[in-house]
Amino acid sequence: MGRETSQRGVRDRRINIRSSARQERLLRQAAAATDKTVTDFVLDSAVLEAERVLVDQRFFSVDEQQWRAFHELLDAPRRDLPKLKVLLEAPSPFDDENA
């Protein structure tokens, strides 16, 4: 079982979908090729796509309270992070002269 189904826990909801005969054959072949049930294959694929879609969103809807909290964070004084400063000033291990 893949990461997606193993982290899901008990599945107690049903999702019904319709497909053409060709789509069903394709899904069954792909599920067999990945050693998954059709349910696991379809659910894993759908969840991965849903996560991709949501991560790629450029606009987020927030209520007035969330918007104020966001602005407070932006307007707050910058914290002093000396360890981060040291890290950023250190030579990069990916630079040619540091290899």
mmCIF file as gemmi writes it, N, C-alpha and C atoms, coordinates in Angstrom:
data_model
loop_
_atom_site.group_PDB
_atom_site.id
_atom_site.type_symbol
_atom_site.label_atom_id
_atom_site.label_alt_id
_atom_site.label_comp_id
_atom_site.label_asym_id
_atom_site.label_entity_id
_atom_site.label_seq_id
_atom_site.pdbx_PDB_ins_code
_atom_site.Cartn_x
_atom_site.Cartn_y
_atom_site.Cartn_z
_atom_site.occupancy
_atom_site.B_iso_or_equiv
_atom_site.pdbx_formal_charge
_atom_site.auth_seq_id
_atom_site.auth_asym_id
_atom_site.pdbx_PDB_model_num
ATOM 1 N N . MET Axp A 1 ? 0.827 -1.182 0 1 0 ? 1 A 1
ATOM 2 C CA . MET Axp A 1 ? 0 0 0 1 0 ? 1 A 1
ATOM 3 C C . MET Axp A 1 ? 0.867 1.238 0 1 0 ? 1 A 1
ATOM 4 N N . GLY Axp A 2 ? 0.456 2.274 -0.706 1 0 ? 2 A 1
ATOM 5 C CA . GLY Axp A 2 ? 1.235 3.489 -0.788 1 0 ? 2 A 1
ATOM 6 C C . GLY Axp A 2 ? 1.085 4.359 0.438 1 0 ? 2 A 1
ATOM 7 N N . ARG Axp A 3 ? 1.838 5.412 0.467 1 0 ? 3 A 1
ATOM 8 C CA . ARG Axp A 3 ? 1.821 6.359 1.576 1 0 ? 3 A 1
ATOM 9 C C . ARG Axp A 3 ? 0.427 6.914 1.815 1 0 ? 3 A 1
ATOM 10 N N . GLU Axp A 4 ? -0.302 7.215 0.747 1 0 ? 4 A 1
ATOM 11 C CA . GLU Axp A 4 ? -1.582 7.878 0.884 1 0 ? 4 A 1
ATOM 12 C C . GLU Axp A 4 ? -2.598 7.004 1.607 1 0 ? 4 A 1
ATOM 13 N N . THR Axp A 5 ? -2.733 5.732 1.205 1 0 ? 5 A 1
ATOM 14 C CA . THR Axp A 5 ? -3.733 4.886 1.839 1 0 ? 5 A 1
ATOM 15 C C . THR Axp A 5 ? -3.309 4.473 3.23 1 0 ? 5 A 1
ATOM 16 N N . SER Axp A 6 ? -2.02 4.284 3.462 1 0 ? 6 A 1
ATOM 17 C CA . SER Axp A 6 ? -1.575 3.847 4.778 1 0 ? 6 A 1
ATOM 18 C C . SER Axp A 6 ? -1.787 4.928 5.831 1 0 ? 6 A 1
ATOM 19 N N . GLN Axp A 7 ? -1.778 6.197 5.448 1 0 ? 7 A 1
ATOM 20 C CA . GLN Axp A 7 ? -1.968 7.284 6.402 1 0 ? 7 A 1
ATOM 21 C C . GLN Axp A 7 ? -3.443 7.631 6.581 1 0 ? 7 A 1
ATOM 22 N N . ARG Axp A 8 ? -4.317 7.062 5.792 1 0 ? 8 A 1
ATOM 23 C CA . ARG Axp A 8 ? -5.712 7.432 5.779 1 0 ? 8 A 1
ATOM 24 C C . ARG Axp A 8 ? -6.482 6.855 6.949 1 0 ? 8 A 1
ATOM 25 N N . GLY Axp A 9 ? -6.103 5.694 7.445 1 0 ? 9 A 1
ATOM 26 C CA . GLY Axp A 9 ? -6.838 5.064 8.529 1 0 ? 9 A 1
ATOM 27 C C . GLY Axp A 9 ? -8.093 4.39 8.008 1 0 ? 9 A 1
ATOM 28 N N . VAL Axp A 10 ? -9.1 4.347 8.859 1 0 ? 10 A 1
ATOM 29 C CA . VAL Axp A 10 ? -10.35 3.685 8.495 1 0 ? 10 A 1
ATOM 30 C C . VAL Axp A 10 ? -11.088 4.509 7.441 1 0 ? 10 A 1
ATOM 31 N N . ARG Axp A 11 ? -11.483 3.835 6.385 1 0 ? 11 A 1
ATOM 32 C CA . ARG Axp A 11 ? -12.254 4.515 5.339 1 0 ? 11 A 1
ATOM 33 C C . ARG Axp A 11 ? -13.724 4.205 5.576 1 0 ? 11 A 1
ATOM 34 N N . ASP Axp A 12 ? -14.46 5.219 5.956 1 0 ? 12 A 1
ATOM 35 C CA . ASP Axp A 12 ? -15.87 5.009 6.254 1 0 ? 12 A 1
ATOM 36 C C . ASP Axp A 12 ? -16.792 5.851 5.372 1 0 ? 12 A 1
ATOM 37 N N . ARG Axp A 13 ? -16.272 6.362 4.275 1 0 ? 13 A 1
ATOM 38 C CA . ARG Axp A 13 ? -17.066 7.15 3.33 1 0 ? 13 A 1
ATOM 39 C C . ARG Axp A 13 ? -17.01 6.475 1.962 1 0 ? 13 A 1
ATOM 40 N N . ARG Axp A 14 ? -18.075 6.648 1.192 1 0 ? 14 A 1
ATOM 41 C CA . ARG Axp A 14 ? -18.16 6.054 -0.137 1 0 ? 14 A 1
ATOM 42 C C . ARG Axp A 14 ? -18.21 7.168 -1.172 1 0 ? 14 A 1
ATOM 43 N N . ILE Axp A 15 ? -17.428 7.009 -2.238 1 0 ? 15 A 1
ATOM 44 C CA . ILE Axp A 15 ? -17.441 7.927 -3.373 1 0 ? 15 A 1
ATOM 45 C C . ILE Axp A 15 ? -17.822 7.09 -4.593 1 0 ? 15 A 1
ATOM 46 N N . ASN Axp A 16 ? -18.914 7.434 -5.23 1 0 ? 16 A 1
ATOM 47 C CA . ASN Axp A 16 ? -19.354 6.709 -6.423 1 0 ? 16 A 1
ATOM 48 C C . ASN Axp A 16 ? -18.971 7.497 -7.663 1 0 ? 16 A 1
ATOM 49 N N . ILE Axp A 17 ? -18.375 6.819 -8.642 1 0 ? 17 A 1
ATOM 50 C CA . ILE Axp A 17 ? -18.035 7.471 -9.904 1 0 ? 17 A 1
ATOM 51 C C . ILE Axp A 17 ? -18.475 6.584 -11.059 1 0 ? 17 A 1
ATOM 52 N N . ARG Axp A 18 ? -18.72 7.181 -12.183 1 0 ? 18 A 1
ATOM 53 C CA . ARG Axp A 18 ? -19.059 6.444 -13.402 1 0 ? 18 A 1
ATOM 54 C C . ARG Axp A 18 ? -17.894 6.576 -14.364 1 0 ? 18 A 1
ATOM 55 N N . SER Axp A 19 ? -17.689 5.536 -15.154 1 0 ? 19 A 1
ATOM 56 C CA . SER Axp A 19 ? -16.61 5.571 -16.139 1 0 ? 19 A 1
ATOM 57 C C . SER Axp A 19 ? -17.045 4.833 -17.386 1 0 ? 19 A 1
ATOM 58 N N . SER Axp A 20 ? -16.314 5.055 -18.458 1 0 ? 20 A 1
ATOM 59 C CA . SER Axp A 20 ? -16.537 4.274 -19.675 1 0 ? 20 A 1
ATOM 60 C C . SER Axp A 20 ? -15.833 2.929 -19.501 1 0 ? 20 A 1
ATOM 61 N N . ALA Axp A 21 ? -16.144 2.002 -20.365 1 0 ? 21 A 1
ATOM 62 C CA . ALA Axp A 21 ? -15.488 0.687 -20.315 1 0 ? 21 A 1
ATOM 63 C C . ALA Axp A 21 ? -13.983 0.844 -20.507 1 0 ? 21 A 1
ATOM 64 N N . ARG Axp A 22 ? -13.585 1.728 -21.404 1 0 ? 22 A 1
ATOM 65 C CA . ARG Axp A 22 ? -12.159 1.96 -21.664 1 0 ? 22 A 1
ATOM 66 C C . ARG Axp A 22 ? -11.464 2.498 -20.421 1 0 ? 22 A 1
ATOM 67 N N . GLN Axp A 23 ? -12.081 3.46 -19.737 1 0 ? 23 A 1
ATOM 68 C CA . GLN Axp A 23 ? -11.496 4.035 -18.528 1 0 ? 23 A 1
ATOM 69 C C . GLN Axp A 23 ? -11.37 2.981 -17.434 1 0 ? 23 A 1
ATOM 70 N N . GLU Axp A 24 ? -12.395 2.151 -17.291 1 0 ? 24 A 1
ATOM 71 C CA . GLU Axp A 24 ? -12.348 1.093 -16.279 1 0 ? 24 A 1
ATOM 72 C C . GLU Axp A 24 ? -11.218 0.112 -16.569 1 0 ? 24 A 1
ATOM 73 N N . ARG Axp A 25 ? -11.076 -0.298 -17.822 1 0 ? 25 A 1
ATOM 74 C CA . ARG Axp A 25 ? -9.978 -1.214 -18.2 1 0 ? 25 A 1
ATOM 75 C C . ARG Axp A 25 ? -8.628 -0.591 -17.884 1 0 ? 25 A 1
ATOM 76 N N . LEU Axp A 26 ? -8.482 0.669 -18.232 1 0 ? 26 A 1
ATOM 77 C CA . LEU Axp A 26 ? -7.214 1.376 -17.992 1 0 ? 26 A 1
ATOM 78 C C . LEU Axp A 26 ? -6.903 1.435 -16.507 1 0 ? 26 A 1
ATOM 79 N N . LEU Axp A 27 ? -7.901 1.765 -15.697 1 0 ? 27 A 1
ATOM 80 C CA . LEU Axp A 27 ? -7.696 1.832 -14.246 1 0 ? 27 A 1
ATOM 81 C C . LEU Axp A 27 ? -7.353 0.464 -13.669 1 0 ? 27 A 1
ATOM 82 N N . ARG Axp A 28 ? -8.029 -0.565 -14.12 1 0 ? 28 A 1
ATOM 83 C CA . ARG Axp A 28 ? -7.738 -1.921 -13.639 1 0 ? 28 A 1
ATOM 84 C C . ARG Axp A 28 ? -6.326 -2.355 -14.023 1 0 ? 28 A 1
ATOM 85 N N . GLN Axp A 29 ? -5.916 -2.051 -15.251 1 0 ? 29 A 1
ATOM 86 C CA . GLN Axp A 29 ? -4.558 -2.408 -15.689 1 0 ? 29 A 1
ATOM 87 C C . GLN Axp A 29 ? -3.513 -1.663 -14.881 1 0 ? 29 A 1
ATOM 88 N N . ALA Axp A 30 ? -3.731 -0.387 -14.662 1 0 ? 30 A 1
ATOM 89 C CA . ALA Axp A 30 ? -2.767 0.413 -13.903 1 0 ? 30 A 1
ATOM 90 C C . ALA Axp A 30 ? -2.711 -0.052 -12.45 1 0 ? 30 A 1
ATOM 91 N N . ALA Axp A 31 ? -3.857 -0.368 -11.874 1 0 ? 31 A 1
ATOM 92 C CA . ALA Axp A 31 ? -3.884 -0.859 -10.491 1 0 ? 31 A 1
ATOM 93 C C . ALA Axp A 31 ? -3.117 -2.169 -10.387 1 0 ? 31 A 1
ATOM 94 N N . ALA Axp A 32 ? -3.332 -3.07 -11.334 1 0 ? 32 A 1
ATOM 95 C CA . ALA Axp A 32 ? -2.619 -4.353 -11.32 1 0 ? 32 A 1
ATOM 96 C C . ALA Axp A 32 ? -1.117 -4.138 -11.494 1 0 ? 32 A 1
ATOM 97 N N . ALA Axp A 33 ? -0.749 -3.198 -12.357 1 0 ? 33 A 1
ATOM 98 C CA . ALA Axp A 33 ? 0.672 -2.93 -12.607 1 0 ? 33 A 1
ATOM 99 C C . ALA Axp A 33 ? 1.381 -2.381 -11.374 1 0 ? 33 A 1
ATOM 100 N N . THR Axp A 34 ? 0.634 -1.735 -10.506 1 0 ? 34 A 1
ATOM 101 C CA . THR Axp A 34 ? 1.222 -1.167 -9.281 1 0 ? 34 A 1
ATOM 102 C C . THR Axp A 34 ? 0.921 -2.021 -8.054 1 0 ? 34 A 1
ATOM 103 N N . ASP Axp A 35 ? 0.358 -3.185 -8.29 1 0 ? 35 A 1
ATOM 104 C CA . ASP Axp A 35 ? 0.025 -4.132 -7.223 1 0 ? 35 A 1
ATOM 105 C C . ASP Axp A 35 ? -0.885 -3.495 -6.169 1 0 ? 35 A 1
ATOM 106 N N . LYS Axp A 36 ? -1.891 -2.765 -6.651 1 0 ? 36 A 1
ATOM 107 C CA . LYS Axp A 36 ? -2.878 -2.133 -5.781 1 0 ? 36 A 1
ATOM 108 C C . LYS Axp A 36 ? -4.267 -2.582 -6.195 1 0 ? 36 A 1
ATOM 109 N N . THR Axp A 37 ? -5.203 -2.432 -5.28 1 0 ? 37 A 1
ATOM 110 C CA . THR Axp A 37 ? -6.596 -2.623 -5.665 1 0 ? 37 A 1
ATOM 111 C C . THR Axp A 37 ? -7.012 -1.417 -6.5 1 0 ? 37 A 1
ATOM 112 N N . VAL Axp A 38 ? -8.092 -1.563 -7.247 1 0 ? 38 A 1
ATOM 113 C CA . VAL Axp A 38 ? -8.586 -0.428 -8.024 1 0 ? 38 A 1
ATOM 114 C C . VAL Axp A 38 ? -8.949 0.723 -7.08 1 0 ? 38 A 1
ATOM 115 N N . THR Axp A 39 ? -9.571 0.398 -5.968 1 0 ? 39 A 1
ATOM 116 C CA . THR Axp A 39 ? -9.932 1.433 -4.994 1 0 ? 39 A 1
ATOM 117 C C . THR Axp A 39 ? -8.698 2.187 -4.514 1 0 ? 39 A 1
ATOM 118 N N . ASP Axp A 40 ? -7.657 1.452 -4.117 1 0 ? 40 A 1
ATOM 119 C CA . ASP Axp A 40 ? -6.438 2.11 -3.638 1 0 ? 40 A 1
ATOM 120 C C . ASP Axp A 40 ? -5.793 2.935 -4.74 1 0 ? 40 A 1
ATOM 121 N N . PHE Axp A 41 ? -5.745 2.383 -5.956 1 0 ? 41 A 1
ATOM 122 C CA . PHE Axp A 41 ? -5.127 3.102 -7.063 1 0 ? 41 A 1
ATOM 123 C C . PHE Axp A 41 ? -5.874 4.397 -7.361 1 0 ? 41 A 1
ATOM 124 N N . VAL Axp A 42 ? -7.199 4.31 -7.49 1 0 ? 42 A 1
ATOM 125 C CA . VAL Axp A 42 ? -7.994 5.493 -7.806 1 0 ? 42 A 1
ATOM 126 C C . VAL Axp A 42 ? -7.929 6.508 -6.67 1 0 ? 42 A 1
ATOM 127 N N . LEU Axp A 43 ? -8.057 6.05 -5.439 1 0 ? 43 A 1
ATOM 128 C CA . LEU Axp A 43 ? -8.034 6.964 -4.303 1 0 ? 43 A 1
ATOM 129 C C . LEU Axp A 43 ? -6.664 7.63 -4.153 1 0 ? 43 A 1
ATOM 130 N N . ASP Axp A 44 ? -5.593 6.852 -4.265 1 0 ? 44 A 1
ATOM 131 C CA . ASP Axp A 44 ? -4.247 7.437 -4.168 1 0 ? 44 A 1
ATOM 132 C C . ASP Axp A 44 ? -4.025 8.477 -5.262 1 0 ? 44 A 1
ATOM 133 N N . SER Axp A 45 ? -4.41 8.133 -6.488 1 0 ? 45 A 1
ATOM 134 C CA . SER Axp A 45 ? -4.226 9.058 -7.61 1 0 ? 45 A 1
ATOM 135 C C . SER Axp A 45 ? -5.041 10.326 -7.423 1 0 ? 45 A 1
ATOM 136 N N . ALA Axp A 46 ? -6.281 10.174 -6.987 1 0 ? 46 A 1
ATOM 137 C CA . ALA Axp A 46 ? -7.149 11.337 -6.792 1 0 ? 46 A 1
ATOM 138 C C . ALA Axp A 46 ? -6.648 12.224 -5.657 1 0 ? 46 A 1
ATOM 139 N N . VAL Axp A 47 ? -6.192 11.611 -4.568 1 0 ? 47 A 1
ATOM 140 C CA . VAL Axp A 47 ? -5.688 12.391 -3.439 1 0 ? 47 A 1
ATOM 141 C C . VAL Axp A 47 ? -4.415 13.149 -3.832 1 0 ? 47 A 1
ATOM 142 N N . LEU Axp A 48 ? -3.515 12.503 -4.557 1 0 ? 48 A 1
ATOM 143 C CA . LEU Axp A 48 ? -2.297 13.192 -5.004 1 0 ? 48 A 1
ATOM 144 C C . LEU Axp A 48 ? -2.638 14.384 -5.886 1 0 ? 48 A 1
ATOM 145 N N . GLU Axp A 49 ? -3.577 14.213 -6.797 1 0 ? 49 A 1
ATOM 146 C CA . GLU Axp A 49 ? -3.978 15.315 -7.674 1 0 ? 49 A 1
ATOM 147 C C . GLU Axp A 49 ? -4.664 16.422 -6.874 1 0 ? 49 A 1
ATOM 148 N N . ALA Axp A 50 ? -5.501 16.054 -5.918 1 0 ? 50 A 1
ATOM 149 C CA . ALA Axp A 50 ? -6.163 17.057 -5.082 1 0 ? 50 A 1
ATOM 150 C C . ALA Axp A 50 ? -5.136 17.867 -4.295 1 0 ? 50 A 1
ATOM 151 N N . GLU Axp A 51 ? -4.137 17.19 -3.737 1 0 ? 51 A 1
ATOM 152 C CA . GLU Axp A 51 ? -3.083 17.896 -2.998 1 0 ? 51 A 1
ATOM 153 C C . GLU Axp A 51 ? -2.307 18.829 -3.919 1 0 ? 51 A 1
ATOM 154 N N . ARG Axp A 52 ? -2.018 18.366 -5.137 1 0 ? 52 A 1
ATOM 155 C CA . ARG Axp A 52 ? -1.291 19.196 -6.103 1 0 ? 52 A 1
ATOM 156 C C . ARG Axp A 52 ? -2.096 20.439 -6.461 1 0 ? 52 A 1
ATOM 157 N N . VAL Axp A 53 ? -3.371 20.273 -6.693 1 0 ? 53 A 1
ATOM 158 C CA . VAL Axp A 53 ? -4.234 21.399 -7.037 1 0 ? 53 A 1
ATOM 159 C C . VAL Axp A 53 ? -4.277 22.412 -5.901 1 0 ? 53 A 1
ATOM 160 N N . LEU Axp A 54 ? -4.436 21.931 -4.683 1 0 ? 54 A 1
ATOM 161 C CA . LEU Axp A 54 ? -4.549 22.845 -3.552 1 0 ? 54 A 1
ATOM 162 C C . LEU Axp A 54 ? -3.239 23.543 -3.238 1 0 ? 54 A 1
ATOM 163 N N . VAL Axp A 55 ? -2.125 22.864 -3.393 1 0 ? 55 A 1
ATOM 164 C CA . VAL Axp A 55 ? -0.817 23.488 -3.151 1 0 ? 55 A 1
ATOM 165 C C . VAL Axp A 55 ? -0.541 24.567 -4.184 1 0 ? 55 A 1
ATOM 166 N N . ASP Axp A 56 ? -1.023 24.359 -5.405 1 0 ? 56 A 1
ATOM 167 C CA . ASP Axp A 56 ? -0.759 25.312 -6.483 1 0 ? 56 A 1
ATOM 168 C C . ASP Axp A 56 ? -1.66 26.541 -6.455 1 0 ? 56 A 1
ATOM 169 N N . GLN Axp A 57 ? -2.587 26.599 -5.52 1 0 ? 57 A 1
ATOM 170 C CA . GLN Axp A 57 ? -3.468 27.764 -5.475 1 0 ? 57 A 1
ATOM 171 C C . GLN Axp A 57 ? -2.662 29.029 -5.221 1 0 ? 57 A 1
ATOM 172 N N . ARG Axp A 58 ? -3.002 30.071 -5.922 1 0 ? 58 A 1
ATOM 173 C CA . ARG Axp A 58 ? -2.312 31.343 -5.765 1 0 ? 58 A 1
ATOM 174 C C . ARG Axp A 58 ? -3.103 32.324 -4.895 1 0 ? 58 A 1
ATOM 175 N N . PHE Axp A 59 ? -4.392 32.083 -4.756 1 0 ? 59 A 1
ATOM 176 C CA . PHE Axp A 59 ? -5.261 32.975 -4.011 1 0 ? 59 A 1
ATOM 177 C C . PHE Axp A 59 ? -5.909 32.198 -2.874 1 0 ? 59 A 1
ATOM 178 N N . PHE Axp A 60 ? -5.963 32.825 -1.718 1 0 ? 60 A 1
ATOM 179 C CA . PHE Axp A 60 ? -6.545 32.182 -0.556 1 0 ? 60 A 1
ATOM 180 C C . PHE Axp A 60 ? -7.635 33.083 -0.003 1 0 ? 60 A 1
ATOM 181 N N . SER Axp A 61 ? -8.693 32.492 0.407 1 0 ? 61 A 1
ATOM 182 C CA . SER Axp A 61 ? -9.803 33.23 0.969 1 0 ? 61 A 1
ATOM 183 C C . SER Axp A 61 ? -9.687 33.207 2.494 1 0 ? 61 A 1
ATOM 184 N N . VAL Axp A 62 ? -9.714 34.394 3.096 1 0 ? 62 A 1
ATOM 185 C CA . VAL Axp A 62 ? -9.615 34.488 4.557 1 0 ? 62 A 1
ATOM 186 C C . VAL Axp A 62 ? -10.704 35.43 5.053 1 0 ? 62 A 1
ATOM 187 N N . ASP Axp A 63 ? -11.125 35.203 6.283 1 0 ? 63 A 1
ATOM 188 C CA . ASP Axp A 63 ? -12.111 36.109 6.861 1 0 ? 63 A 1
ATOM 189 C C . ASP Axp A 63 ? -11.398 37.326 7.462 1 0 ? 63 A 1
ATOM 190 N N . GLU Axp A 64 ? -12.165 38.262 7.963 1 0 ? 64 A 1
ATOM 191 C CA . GLU Axp A 64 ? -11.608 39.52 8.484 1 0 ? 64 A 1
ATOM 192 C C . GLU Axp A 64 ? -10.632 39.291 9.636 1 0 ? 64 A 1
ATOM 193 N N . GLN Axp A 65 ? -10.956 38.363 10.534 1 0 ? 65 A 1
ATOM 194 C CA . GLN Axp A 65 ? -10.083 38.077 11.674 1 0 ? 65 A 1
ATOM 195 C C . GLN Axp A 65 ? -8.745 37.483 11.201 1 0 ? 65 A 1
ATOM 196 N N . GLN Axp A 66 ? -8.797 36.571 10.261 1 0 ? 66 A 1
ATOM 197 C CA . GLN Axp A 66 ? -7.566 35.974 9.727 1 0 ? 66 A 1
ATOM 198 C C . GLN Axp A 66 ? -6.724 37.026 8.998 1 0 ? 66 A 1
ATOM 199 N N . TRP Axp A 67 ? -7.394 37.927 8.271 1 0 ? 67 A 1
ATOM 200 C CA . TRP Axp A 67 ? -6.685 38.984 7.55 1 0 ? 67 A 1
ATOM 201 C C . TRP Axp A 67 ? -5.956 39.917 8.524 1 0 ? 67 A 1
ATOM 202 N N . ARG Axp A 68 ? -6.631 40.297 9.62 1 0 ? 68 A 1
ATOM 203 C CA . ARG Axp A 68 ? -5.993 41.15 10.635 1 0 ? 68 A 1
ATOM 204 C C . ARG Axp A 68 ? -4.799 40.438 11.271 1 0 ? 68 A 1
ATOM 205 N N . ALA Axp A 69 ? -4.961 39.148 11.586 1 0 ? 69 A 1
ATOM 206 C CA . ALA Axp A 69 ? -3.862 38.388 12.188 1 0 ? 69 A 1
ATOM 207 C C . ALA Axp A 69 ? -2.682 38.314 11.224 1 0 ? 69 A 1
ATOM 208 N N . PHE Axp A 70 ? -2.953 38.131 9.949 1 0 ? 70 A 1
ATOM 209 C CA . PHE Axp A 70 ? -1.896 38.095 8.932 1 0 ? 70 A 1
ATOM 210 C C . PHE Axp A 70 ? -1.152 39.43 8.878 1 0 ? 70 A 1
ATOM 211 N N . HIS Axp A 71 ? -1.891 40.522 8.89 1 0 ? 71 A 1
ATOM 212 C CA . HIS Axp A 71 ? -1.257 41.84 8.853 1 0 ? 71 A 1
ATOM 213 C C . HIS Axp A 71 ? -0.454 42.116 10.12 1 0 ? 71 A 1
ATOM 214 N N . GLU Axp A 72 ? -0.931 41.659 11.246 1 0 ? 72 A 1
ATOM 215 C CA . GLU Axp A 72 ? -0.165 41.829 12.487 1 0 ? 72 A 1
ATOM 216 C C . GLU Axp A 72 ? 1.179 41.112 12.391 1 0 ? 72 A 1
ATOM 217 N N . LEU Axp A 73 ? 1.168 39.937 11.815 1 0 ? 73 A 1
ATOM 218 C CA . LEU Axp A 73 ? 2.429 39.198 11.641 1 0 ? 73 A 1
ATOM 219 C C . LEU Axp A 73 ? 3.368 39.936 10.697 1 0 ? 73 A 1
ATOM 220 N N . LEU Axp A 74 ? 2.824 40.505 9.628 1 0 ? 74 A 1
ATOM 221 C CA . LEU Axp A 74 ? 3.658 41.251 8.685 1 0 ? 74 A 1
ATOM 222 C C . LEU Axp A 74 ? 4.218 42.526 9.302 1 0 ? 74 A 1
ATOM 223 N N . ASP Axp A 75 ? 3.42 43.16 10.145 1 0 ? 75 A 1
ATOM 224 C CA . ASP Axp A 75 ? 3.824 44.434 10.743 1 0 ? 75 A 1
ATOM 225 C C . ASP Axp A 75 ? 4.678 44.267 11.997 1 0 ? 75 A 1
ATOM 226 N N . ALA Axp A 76 ? 4.758 43.071 12.525 1 0 ? 76 A 1
ATOM 227 C CA . ALA Axp A 76 ? 5.517 42.835 13.754 1 0 ? 76 A 1
ATOM 228 C C . ALA Axp A 76 ? 7.003 43.08 13.505 1 0 ? 76 A 1
ATOM 229 N N . PRO Axp A 77 ? 7.721 43.536 14.537 1 0 ? 77 A 1
ATOM 230 C CA . PRO Axp A 77 ? 9.173 43.739 14.366 1 0 ? 77 A 1
ATOM 231 C C . PRO Axp A 77 ? 9.864 42.414 14.04 1 0 ? 77 A 1
ATOM 232 N N . ARG Axp A 78 ? 10.89 42.534 13.27 1 0 ? 78 A 1
ATOM 233 C CA . ARG Axp A 78 ? 11.66 41.361 12.888 1 0 ? 78 A 1
ATOM 234 C C . ARG Axp A 78 ? 12.388 40.798 14.095 1 0 ? 78 A 1
ATOM 235 N N . ARG Axp A 79 ? 12.35 39.476 14.229 1 0 ? 79 A 1
ATOM 236 C CA . ARG Axp A 79 ? 13.066 38.826 15.331 1 0 ? 79 A 1
ATOM 237 C C . ARG Axp A 79 ? 14.537 38.674 14.973 1 0 ? 79 A 1
ATOM 238 N N . ASP Axp A 80 ? 15.38 38.819 15.969 1 0 ? 80 A 1
ATOM 239 C CA . ASP Axp A 80 ? 16.81 38.602 15.775 1 0 ? 80 A 1
ATOM 240 C C . ASP Axp A 80 ? 17.075 37.097 15.824 1 0 ? 80 A 1
ATOM 241 N N . LEU Axp A 81 ? 17.649 36.568 14.753 1 0 ? 81 A 1
ATOM 242 C CA . LEU Axp A 81 ? 17.942 35.138 14.668 1 0 ? 81 A 1
ATOM 243 C C . LEU Axp A 81 ? 19.437 34.954 14.387 1 0 ? 81 A 1
ATOM 244 N N . PRO Axp A 82 ? 20.268 35.01 15.436 1 0 ? 82 A 1
ATOM 245 C CA . PRO Axp A 82 ? 21.722 34.978 15.231 1 0 ? 82 A 1
ATOM 246 C C . PRO Axp A 82 ? 22.201 33.684 14.567 1 0 ? 82 A 1
ATOM 247 N N . LYS Axp A 83 ? 21.603 32.559 14.874 1 0 ? 83 A 1
ATOM 248 C CA . LYS Axp A 83 ? 22.044 31.305 14.252 1 0 ? 83 A 1
ATOM 249 C C . LYS Axp A 83 ? 21.739 31.296 12.75 1 0 ? 83 A 1
ATOM 250 N N . LEU Axp A 84 ? 20.605 31.88 12.379 1 0 ? 84 A 1
ATOM 251 C CA . LEU Axp A 84 ? 20.28 31.97 10.962 1 0 ? 84 A 1
ATOM 252 C C . LEU Axp A 84 ? 21.255 32.902 10.256 1 0 ? 84 A 1
ATOM 253 N N . LYS Axp A 85 ? 21.63 33.995 10.898 1 0 ? 85 A 1
ATOM 254 C CA . LYS Axp A 85 ? 22.584 34.935 10.309 1 0 ? 85 A 1
ATOM 255 C C . LYS Axp A 85 ? 23.921 34.242 10.049 1 0 ? 85 A 1
ATOM 256 N N . VAL Axp A 86 ? 24.389 33.452 11.015 1 0 ? 86 A 1
ATOM 257 C CA . VAL Axp A 86 ? 25.651 32.715 10.85 1 0 ? 86 A 1
ATOM 258 C C . VAL Axp A 86 ? 25.528 31.745 9.688 1 0 ? 86 A 1
ATOM 259 N N . LEU Axp A 87 ? 24.42 31.043 9.607 1 0 ? 87 A 1
ATOM 260 C CA . LEU Axp A 87 ? 24.212 30.079 8.539 1 0 ? 87 A 1
ATOM 261 C C . LEU Axp A 87 ? 24.213 30.751 7.17 1 0 ? 87 A 1
ATOM 262 N N . LEU Axp A 88 ? 23.514 31.861 7.058 1 0 ? 88 A 1
ATOM 263 C CA . LEU Axp A 88 ? 23.431 32.552 5.771 1 0 ? 88 A 1
ATOM 264 C C . LEU Axp A 88 ? 24.746 33.199 5.361 1 0 ? 88 A 1
ATOM 265 N N . GLU Axp A 89 ? 25.59 33.522 6.329 1 0 ? 89 A 1
ATOM 266 C CA . GLU Axp A 89 ? 26.881 34.132 6.008 1 0 ? 89 A 1
ATOM 267 C C . GLU Axp A 89 ? 27.962 33.09 5.728 1 0 ? 89 A 1
ATOM 268 N N . ALA Axp A 90 ? 27.695 31.837 6.037 1 0 ? 90 A 1
ATOM 269 C CA . ALA Axp A 90 ? 28.673 30.766 5.801 1 0 ? 90 A 1
ATOM 270 C C . ALA Axp A 90 ? 28.762 30.474 4.3 1 0 ? 90 A 1
ATOM 271 N N . PRO Axp A 91 ? 29.939 30.038 3.851 1 0 ? 91 A 1
ATOM 272 C CA . PRO Axp A 91 ? 30.079 29.697 2.423 1 0 ? 91 A 1
ATOM 273 C C . PRO Axp A 91 ? 29.17 28.516 2.079 1 0 ? 91 A 1
ATOM 274 N N . SER Axp A 92 ? 28.626 28.56 0.883 1 0 ? 92 A 1
ATOM 275 C CA . SER Axp A 92 ? 27.734 27.502 0.431 1 0 ? 92 A 1
ATOM 276 C C . SER Axp A 92 ? 28.545 26.266 0.053 1 0 ? 92 A 1
ATOM 277 N N . PRO Axp A 93 ? 28.107 25.1 0.447 1 0 ? 93 A 1
ATOM 278 C CA . PRO Axp A 93 ? 28.815 23.875 0.051 1 0 ? 93 A 1
ATOM 279 C C . PRO Axp A 93 ? 28.613 23.581 -1.425 1 0 ? 93 A 1
ATOM 280 N N . PHE Axp A 94 ? 27.723 24.318 -2.088 1 0 ? 94 A 1
ATOM 281 C CA . PHE Axp A 94 ? 27.435 24.074 -3.508 1 0 ? 94 A 1
ATOM 282 C C . PHE Axp A 94 ? 28.225 25.002 -4.421 1 0 ? 94 A 1
ATOM 283 N N . ASP Axp A 95 ? 28.932 25.974 -3.863 1 0 ? 95 A 1
ATOM 284 C CA . ASP Axp A 95 ? 29.773 26.833 -4.679 1 0 ? 95 A 1
ATOM 285 C C . ASP Axp A 95 ? 31.001 26.069 -5.133 1 0 ? 95 A 1
ATOM 286 N N . ASP Axp A 96 ? 31.472 26.341 -6.357 1 0 ? 96 A 1
ATOM 287 C CA . ASP Axp A 96 ? 32.635 25.646 -6.914 1 0 ? 96 A 1
ATOM 288 C C . ASP Axp A 96 ? 33.89 25.846 -6.078 1 0 ? 96 A 1
ATOM 289 N N . GLU Axp A 97 ? 34.107 27.065 -5.57 1 0 ? 97 A 1
ATOM 290 C CA . GLU Axp A 97 ? 35.327 27.326 -4.826 1 0 ? 97 A 1
ATOM 291 C C . GLU Axp A 97 ? 35.337 26.637 -3.47 1 0 ? 97 A 1
ATOM 292 N N . ASN Axp A 98 ? 34.181 26.145 -2.99 1 0 ? 98 A 1
ATOM 293 C CA . ASN Axp A 98 ? 34.131 25.457 -1.707 1 0 ? 98 A 1
ATOM 294 C C . ASN Axp A 98 ? 34.149 23.926 -1.858 1 0 ? 98 A 1
ATOM 295 N N . ALA Axp A 99 ? 34.248 23.473 -3.071 1 0 ? 99 A 1
ATOM 296 C CA . ALA Axp A 99 ? 34.189 22.014 -3.304 1 0 ? 99 A 1
ATOM 297 C C . ALA Axp A 99 ? 35.505 21.342 -2.966 1 0 ? 99 A 1
